[in-house]
Amino acid sequence: MTFTTTQVLDTSHNPYSIQAGDTIVDIASAFNTSVGRICNDPANQDILATISLTTSDQITLPDGTIHNVKAGETLQLIAEQAGTSPGAILDVPINSDIVGKIDLSKVNSGFVTVPTPEVYTVQAGDTIRKLAQDKHTSVGAICALAINSDVVALVDLASIKQIYVHFNTPYLVKPGDTLAGIAAANATTVGTILNRPQNAALIDTIDLSKLASRQITLPAPGLDVSQPVQNGMVVQAKGGASTPLSSSSPVKVNGVYTSENRRYYMNPTRPSHSLPQNFLSRFPGKDTVINGWHSRYFTFPGECAWYAANVLHHCLNNDIADNPKDPWAGVTGTVQGQTTYKGDAKNWPKLCQPYIGTGVQAVNKTPSVGCMVTWQQGIYGHISVVEDVQAGIDSAGNRVVLVSVSEYNYNNDEMPQYRDIVYPADSQGTPIIPDGTDFLHFTPNWKP
C-alpha cells in the first residue's frame, strides 16, 4: 500500500487519510515513527478512544512494572496514575496486544496526523551524540526509529559489562548479546536504554564513521507531547537531549498564548537564575555530580527530584534538602517491588511542612513563577519547576490559567522537557487545582 499525506502549513505534521485495511503499526512504519509518538500527538487523541481494555488485559509500564487492568480503566488513566504517557506504554514492545486493540475504522475524523521526519546524510567527523544535540533530539529518539536499525547495530557491547534496562535494574551483558535483544527481553526499548544517563558508555561505542555518506532519519520535532496530569490539560511539551530548551515562538491553544518571559532554569545563557553551564552536558559519565553536591541525597541523575533539588540549590540558593540535621535521604521501603526513598517527589509536600515560615514560604494550590509543583500519581510521584503562569480565556469564553513547567523524567526517560498545562479557573481567575497537586514555595537564599 502507498501512504501519502495532504501537505499543510505545519511541515512537521501532516494529515494522513485512513484507508480500509490500515493498521496503526503500518502507518507508523510507513512514516518512520512509532505508534506511541502518533498517539501522543494531541491531534490524534481520538485514536486512544478506540482502545477498549478488559480486566483480562495486562500492561507492562515503561519502568517494567506489570499492571493488571481493573474494571473501567482506560489507557489514559493508567498512564496518568503511573506518571507516564499512553504513547510511552504503547511503545513498550511487549504491549503489542494493546496496540492491536486500536481500531482505526472508529476514528471519527478519518485522519491520522503523522510527522515529517528529517533525513540527514552522515558527514565525516559526525558523532551520534553531537548530531542529537545539534538536531534538538536524543540519541535514544534517533535509534528508536525502526529505519535507523543500522545505527543501533553499531552499538558495540564488547567493552560493556552491565546495562541499566530500567531505573535501578542492571543487566549483566553476556557474550552474543545485542542491544535490541536485551531491550526486548526486558520489556523496554533501545531508545529508553540509550537515554539512561547510566548507559552513557553505550553511546560512545557508536561509530558513525562506518555510515559515512549514508542517511539517518531524525525524529520530527515537537512530538514528545506528554499527556494530561489529572484535570490539567497539557497543550504542548518541548524537550531534547542536552540542548538548552527554549521557545522559538509563542504557543497558542484555545486563544491562550504562553509568555516568552520564562525563567528557563535549564538555559545556561541566562546565568542570573539558571543552572550551571555544564548542567545539560548529558552527564559526561556515570553518576556525574554538580559541584559534588547532589549525590548525597539525589543519587540518580536524570530523575525529577534530582532536577528539582539542583534548582533549589543552584537557582534559589536554598539548601533545605541539604540539611544535615534533616536529610531528605534514605530508603523508606518497597512498593510493587520498587525501592522507595524519603526524597521521592510525592513526599516533598510533607517534608516541607516543618519548614513553613523559614525555608518554605507556603504549600498551597497557587502557582507562581519559581515555585515547584508535585503530583501524587505513580509509585514515586512527580515534581516540576514552574517557569511561567498566565491567565487567559479559552475558545468557549471560560477563564483558564496556563502553567508552564520545566522538568526531568516525566516519561520515565530521564530527559528534560517543558510542558504547558491548562487549568480551569473560577470567576475571579483563581486556578482550580485538583487534589494531589501541590505548589511548593521555597524561601530564596535560605540555609539550614
C-alpha positions as CSV (number, residue, x, y, z in Angstrom):
1,M,0.0,0.0,0.0
2,T,1.2,3.5,-0.8
3,F,0.9,6.1,2.0
4,T,0.5,9.7,1.1
5,T,-0.4,12.8,3.1
6,T,-2.1,16.1,2.4
7,Q,0.5,18.9,2.8
8,V,-0.3,21.5,5.4
9,L,1.4,24.7,6.6
10,D,3.0,22.9,9.6
11,T,5.5,20.8,7.7
12,S,6.4,18.7,10.7
13,H,2.8,17.3,10.9
14,N,0.6,16.1,8.1
15,P,-2.9,14.5,8.0
16,Y,-3.0,11.0,6.5
17,S,-6.4,9.8,5.3
18,I,-7.1,6.4,6.8
19,Q,-7.7,3.7,4.2
20,A,-9.6,0.4,4.5
21,G,-7.3,-2.2,6.0
22,D,-4.8,0.3,7.5
23,T,-3.3,-0.5,10.9
24,I,-1.6,2.0,13.2
25,V,1.6,-0.2,13.0
26,D,1.6,0.1,9.2
27,I,1.2,3.8,9.3
28,A,3.9,4.3,11.9
29,S,6.3,2.2,9.9
30,A,5.5,4.0,6.7
31,F,6.2,7.4,8.2
32,N,9.3,6.3,10.1
33,T,7.8,7.0,13.5
34,S,6.3,4.9,16.4
35,V,2.8,4.1,17.4
36,G,3.4,5.9,20.7
37,R,4.6,9.1,19.1
38,I,1.5,9.2,16.9
39,C,-0.9,8.5,19.8
40,N,0.8,11.2,22.0
41,D,0.0,13.9,19.4
42,P,-3.0,15.9,20.7
43,A,-4.4,15.8,17.2
44,N,-4.7,12.0,17.5
45,Q,-6.5,11.7,20.8
46,D,-9.5,10.0,19.2
47,I,-7.2,7.1,18.4
48,L,-6.8,6.3,22.1
49,A,-10.6,6.3,22.5
50,T,-10.8,3.2,20.2
51,I,-8.8,1.1,22.7
52,S,-11.2,-0.9,24.9
53,L,-9.4,-2.6,27.8
54,T,-10.7,-5.5,29.8
55,T,-9.8,-7.0,33.2
56,S,-8.0,-9.8,31.4
57,D,-5.5,-7.3,29.9
58,Q,-2.0,-7.0,31.4
59,I,0.1,-3.9,30.6
60,T,3.8,-3.5,31.1
61,L,4.7,0.1,32.1
62,P,7.9,1.8,30.8
63,D,9.6,1.1,34.1
64,G,9.0,-2.6,33.8
65,T,6.1,-2.7,36.3
66,I,3.3,-5.0,35.3
67,H,-0.2,-3.5,35.7
68,N,-3.3,-5.7,35.7
69,V,-6.2,-3.7,34.2
70,K,-9.1,-3.0,36.5
71,A,-12.7,-2.6,35.5
72,G,-13.4,0.8,34.0
73,E,-9.7,1.8,33.5
74,T,-8.5,3.4,30.3
75,L,-5.0,3.6,28.9
76,Q,-5.1,7.4,29.6
77,L,-6.0,6.8,33.3
78,I,-3.3,4.1,33.7
79,A,-0.7,6.4,32.2
80,E,-1.6,9.3,34.5
81,Q,-1.5,7.1,37.6
82,A,1.9,5.7,36.6
83,G,3.3,9.1,35.8
84,T,3.9,8.4,32.1
85,S,2.0,8.8,28.8
86,P,-0.2,6.4,26.8
87,G,2.3,6.6,23.9
88,A,5.2,5.5,26.1
89,I,3.2,2.5,27.2
90,L,2.2,1.6,23.6
91,D,5.9,1.7,22.6
92,V,6.9,-1.0,25.1
93,P,7.3,-4.0,22.7
94,I,5.5,-6.4,25.0
95,N,2.3,-4.4,24.8
96,S,1.8,-5.2,21.2
97,D,-1.6,-6.8,22.1
98,I,-2.7,-3.4,23.4
99,V,-1.6,-1.7,20.2
100,G,-3.6,-4.4,18.4
101,K,-6.8,-3.0,20.1
102,I,-6.5,0.3,18.2
103,D,-9.4,0.3,15.6
104,L,-8.7,3.0,13.0
105,S,-12.2,2.4,11.5
106,K,-13.6,4.1,14.6
107,V,-11.6,7.3,14.3
108,N,-14.3,9.9,13.6
109,S,-12.1,12.4,11.7
110,G,-10.9,9.7,9.3
111,F,-7.4,11.1,9.5
112,V,-4.2,10.4,11.5
113,T,-1.7,13.2,11.9
114,V,1.7,11.9,11.1
115,P,5.2,13.5,11.4
116,T,7.5,14.5,8.6
117,P,10.9,13.5,9.9
118,E,14.2,15.0,8.6
119,V,16.6,12.8,6.6
120,Y,20.3,13.6,7.4
121,T,23.3,12.4,5.4
122,V,26.2,11.5,7.7
123,Q,29.3,13.7,7.3
124,A,32.9,13.0,8.1
125,G,33.6,13.7,11.8
126,D,29.9,13.3,12.9
127,T,29.2,11.6,16.2
128,I,25.8,10.4,17.2
129,R,25.9,12.4,20.4
130,K,26.7,15.7,18.7
131,L,24.2,15.0,15.9
132,A,21.4,14.5,18.5
133,Q,22.4,17.8,20.3
134,D,22.5,19.8,17.0
135,K,19.1,18.5,15.9
136,H,17.5,19.1,19.3
137,T,16.7,15.4,19.9
138,S,18.2,12.5,21.8
139,V,20.3,9.5,20.7
140,G,17.5,7.3,22.0
141,A,14.9,9.0,19.9
142,I,17.0,8.6,16.8
143,C,17.7,4.9,17.5
144,A,14.0,4.3,18.4
145,L,13.1,4.7,14.7
146,A,13.0,1.3,13.0
147,I,14.5,2.8,9.9
148,N,17.7,3.5,11.8
149,S,18.4,-0.1,12.8
150,D,21.8,0.2,11.1
151,V,22.7,2.8,13.8
152,V,21.6,0.5,16.6
153,A,23.7,-2.2,15.0
154,L,26.8,-0.1,15.6
155,V,26.4,-0.4,19.4
156,D,29.4,-2.5,20.5
157,L,28.8,-4.4,23.7
158,A,32.2,-5.9,23.8
159,S,33.5,-3.5,26.4
160,I,30.3,-3.0,28.3
161,K,29.9,-5.0,31.5
162,Q,26.4,-4.0,32.5
163,I,23.4,-2.0,31.2
164,Y,20.6,-0.4,33.2
165,V,17.5,-1.7,31.5
166,H,15.2,0.1,34.0
167,F,15.7,2.9,36.5
168,N,17.7,0.8,39.0
169,T,17.8,-2.6,37.3
170,P,21.3,-3.5,36.0
171,Y,21.6,-6.3,33.4
172,L,25.0,-8.1,33.1
173,V,26.0,-8.3,29.5
174,K,26.7,-11.8,28.1
175,P,28.6,-12.9,25.0
176,G,26.4,-12.8,22.0
177,D,24.0,-10.2,23.4
178,T,22.7,-7.4,21.2
179,L,21.1,-4.2,22.4
180,A,17.9,-4.9,20.6
181,G,17.7,-8.4,22.2
182,I,18.4,-7.0,25.7
183,A,15.6,-4.4,25.2
184,A,13.1,-7.0,24.0
185,A,13.9,-9.4,26.8
186,N,13.5,-6.8,29.5
187,A,10.2,-5.2,28.2
188,T,11.8,-1.9,27.2
189,T,13.1,-0.2,24.1
190,V,16.5,0.5,22.6
191,G,15.7,4.2,22.8
192,T,14.9,4.2,26.5
193,I,18.1,2.2,27.3
194,L,20.3,4.7,25.3
195,N,18.7,7.7,27.0
196,R,19.5,6.5,30.5
197,P,22.5,8.5,31.9
198,Q,23.9,5.4,33.5
199,N,24.3,3.9,30.0
200,A,26.3,6.8,28.5
201,A,29.2,4.5,27.6
202,L,26.9,2.7,25.2
203,I,26.5,5.8,23.1
204,D,30.3,6.3,22.9
205,T,30.6,2.9,21.2
206,I,28.5,4.1,18.2
207,D,31.0,4.8,15.4
208,L,29.1,6.9,12.8
209,S,32.2,6.9,10.5
210,K,31.0,3.4,9.5
211,L,27.9,5.0,8.0
212,A,29.7,7.9,6.2
213,S,27.6,9.3,3.4
214,R,24.6,7.1,4.5
215,Q,21.3,8.6,5.5
216,I,19.9,8.8,9.1
217,T,16.2,9.6,9.7
218,L,15.7,12.1,12.5
219,P,12.5,12.3,14.6
220,A,10.1,15.1,13.6
221,P,10.3,18.0,16.2
222,G,7.6,18.6,18.8
223,L,6.1,15.2,19.0
224,D,7.1,14.2,22.5
225,V,3.9,15.6,23.9
226,S,3.1,14.5,27.5
227,Q,-0.4,13.7,28.4
228,P,-2.8,15.5,30.9
229,V,-2.0,15.3,34.6
230,Q,-5.3,14.8,36.4
231,N,-7.6,17.7,35.3
232,G,-4.7,19.8,33.9
233,M,-4.7,19.7,30.1
234,V,-1.2,19.5,28.6
235,V,-1.2,21.7,25.5
236,Q,2.5,21.4,24.4
237,A,5.7,19.8,25.5
238,K,9.2,20.5,24.3
239,G,12.4,18.6,25.1
240,G,15.5,17.2,23.7
241,A,18.8,15.6,24.8
242,S,21.4,18.0,26.2
243,T,20.3,21.1,24.3
244,P,19.1,24.1,26.4
245,L,15.3,24.1,25.9
246,S,13.8,27.3,24.6
247,S,10.7,28.5,22.8
248,S,11.0,29.8,19.3
249,S,7.5,31.4,19.2
250,P,4.5,31.8,21.4
251,V,2.2,28.8,21.8
252,K,-1.4,29.4,21.2
253,V,-4.0,26.9,22.3
254,N,-7.7,27.9,22.6
255,G,-6.8,31.5,22.4
256,V,-4.1,31.3,25.1
257,Y,-0.5,32.4,24.4
258,T,2.4,31.3,26.5
259,S,4.8,34.0,27.7
260,E,8.4,34.5,26.4
261,N,9.4,35.5,29.9
262,R,10.0,32.1,31.3
263,R,13.0,31.8,33.6
264,Y,14.4,28.9,31.6
265,Y,16.2,27.3,34.5
266,M,17.6,24.8,32.0
267,N,19.1,27.5,29.8
268,P,22.7,28.4,30.9
269,T,22.7,31.5,28.7
270,R,20.7,33.2,31.5
271,P,23.1,32.9,34.4
272,S,21.3,35.1,36.8
273,H,18.8,32.3,37.6
274,S,20.0,29.3,35.6
275,L,21.7,26.1,36.4
276,P,25.5,25.8,35.9
277,Q,26.8,26.0,32.3
278,N,27.7,22.3,32.3
279,F,24.3,21.1,33.7
280,L,22.9,20.0,30.4
281,S,26.0,18.3,29.1
282,R,24.1,15.0,29.3
283,F,26.1,13.8,32.3
284,P,29.6,13.0,30.7
285,G,30.0,9.9,32.9
286,K,28.1,7.7,35.2
287,D,26.9,9.3,38.5
288,T,28.1,12.8,37.4
289,V,27.7,15.3,40.2
290,I,27.2,19.1,40.1
291,N,29.9,20.6,42.4
292,G,29.8,17.3,44.4
293,W,26.5,18.4,46.0
294,H,23.5,16.4,44.8
295,S,25.0,12.9,45.1
296,R,24.5,12.8,48.8
297,Y,20.7,12.8,48.6
298,F,19.7,12.5,45.0
299,T,22.0,9.9,43.6
300,F,20.2,9.2,40.3
301,P,21.0,11.9,37.6
302,G,18.0,12.5,35.4
303,E,15.3,11.9,38.0
304,C,12.7,14.6,38.6
305,A,13.6,15.1,42.2
306,W,17.3,15.3,41.3
307,Y,16.5,18.2,38.9
308,A,14.3,20.0,41.5
309,A,17.0,19.6,44.2
310,N,19.5,21.2,41.9
311,V,17.2,24.1,41.0
312,L,16.7,24.6,44.7
313,H,20.5,24.7,45.4
314,H,21.8,26.5,42.3
315,C,19.0,28.8,41.4
316,L,17.1,29.6,44.6
317,N,20.2,29.2,46.9
318,N,18.0,27.2,49.3
319,D,19.6,24.2,50.9
320,I,16.6,22.7,52.7
321,A,17.2,19.3,51.1
322,D,20.8,19.5,52.2
323,N,20.1,20.0,55.9
324,P,22.5,17.6,57.7
325,K,20.1,17.5,60.7
326,D,17.1,16.5,58.5
327,P,18.4,15.0,55.2
328,W,15.9,14.2,52.6
329,A,17.5,10.9,52.0
330,G,17.3,7.2,52.8
331,V,15.3,4.2,51.7
332,T,11.8,4.0,53.1
333,G,10.7,0.6,51.8
334,T,9.3,-1.0,48.6
335,V,6.1,-0.6,46.6
336,Q,5.2,-3.1,43.9
337,G,8.8,-4.4,44.1
338,Q,10.3,-0.9,43.6
339,T,12.6,0.7,46.2
340,T,11.1,4.0,47.6
341,Y,13.1,6.9,49.1
342,K,12.4,9.7,51.6
343,G,13.2,12.3,48.9
344,D,10.8,10.9,46.3
345,A,8.7,13.6,44.7
346,K,5.4,12.6,46.3
347,N,6.9,13.2,49.8
348,W,8.1,16.8,49.2
349,P,4.8,18.5,50.4
350,K,5.0,16.6,53.7
351,L,8.8,17.2,54.0
352,C,8.1,20.9,53.6
353,Q,5.6,21.3,56.4
354,P,8.1,21.7,59.3
355,Y,9.9,24.5,57.4
356,I,6.9,26.7,56.6
357,G,7.8,30.2,57.8
358,T,11.5,29.5,57.4
359,G,12.9,27.6,54.4
360,V,9.4,27.3,52.9
361,Q,7.0,30.2,52.4
362,A,3.9,28.1,51.7
363,V,2.5,24.8,50.4
364,N,-0.8,25.6,48.6
365,K,-2.9,25.4,45.4
366,T,-1.5,28.7,44.0
367,P,1.1,28.5,41.2
368,S,3.8,31.2,40.9
369,V,7.0,31.6,38.9
370,G,9.9,29.9,40.6
371,C,7.8,27.6,42.8
372,M,7.7,23.8,42.4
373,V,4.7,21.6,41.7
374,T,4.2,18.0,42.8
375,W,1.8,15.3,41.8
376,Q,1.0,12.1,43.7
377,Q,0.5,9.7,40.8
378,G,2.6,6.6,40.5
379,I,5.0,5.0,43.0
380,Y,7.3,8.0,43.3
381,G,5.0,10.9,42.3
382,H,6.5,13.7,40.1
383,I,7.9,17.2,40.7
384,S,8.4,20.0,38.2
385,V,9.6,23.7,38.4
386,V,7.1,26.4,37.5
387,E,8.6,28.6,34.8
388,D,5.6,30.8,33.9
389,V,2.0,31.4,34.9
390,Q,-0.6,33.2,32.8
391,A,-4.4,33.8,32.9
392,G,-6.4,33.5,29.8
393,I,-9.8,32.8,28.2
394,D,-10.4,29.6,26.2
395,S,-12.4,29.3,23.0
396,A,-15.6,28.8,25.0
397,G,-15.1,32.0,26.9
398,N,-14.1,30.2,30.2
399,R,-11.3,31.5,32.4
400,V,-8.2,29.4,32.4
401,V,-4.7,29.5,33.9
402,L,-1.7,28.3,31.9
403,V,1.1,26.9,34.0
404,S,4.4,26.3,32.2
405,V,6.9,23.9,33.9
406,S,10.4,22.5,33.3
407,E,11.2,19.0,34.5
408,Y,13.1,15.8,34.0
409,N,11.9,12.2,33.6
410,Y,8.1,12.9,33.1
411,N,8.0,10.0,30.6
412,N,10.4,7.8,32.6
413,D,13.1,8.6,30.0
414,E,15.4,10.7,32.3
415,M,15.2,13.5,29.7
416,P,14.5,17.3,30.2
417,Q,11.4,19.0,28.7
418,Y,9.0,21.8,29.1
419,R,5.2,21.3,29.5
420,D,2.4,23.8,29.3
421,I,-0.6,22.8,31.4
422,V,-4.1,24.5,31.3
423,Y,-6.2,24.5,34.5
424,P,-9.8,25.8,34.7
425,A,-10.2,29.0,36.8
426,D,-13.1,30.4,38.8
427,S,-14.9,33.7,38.1
428,Q,-12.1,35.5,39.9
429,G,-9.4,33.9,37.7
430,T,-8.1,31.7,40.5
431,P,-7.0,28.3,39.1
432,I,-8.9,25.2,40.2
433,I,-6.2,22.8,41.2
434,P,-7.2,19.1,41.9
435,D,-6.4,17.1,45.0
436,G,-2.9,15.5,44.8
437,T,-1.4,18.6,43.1
438,D,0.5,21.0,45.4
439,F,2.7,24.0,44.8
440,L,5.7,24.4,47.0
441,H,7.0,28.0,47.5
442,F,10.6,27.9,48.8
443,T,12.4,30.8,50.5
444,P,15.3,32.1,48.4
445,N,18.7,32.4,50.0
446,W,17.8,30.1,52.9
447,K,20.4,27.9,54.7
448,P,19.6,25.4,57.5
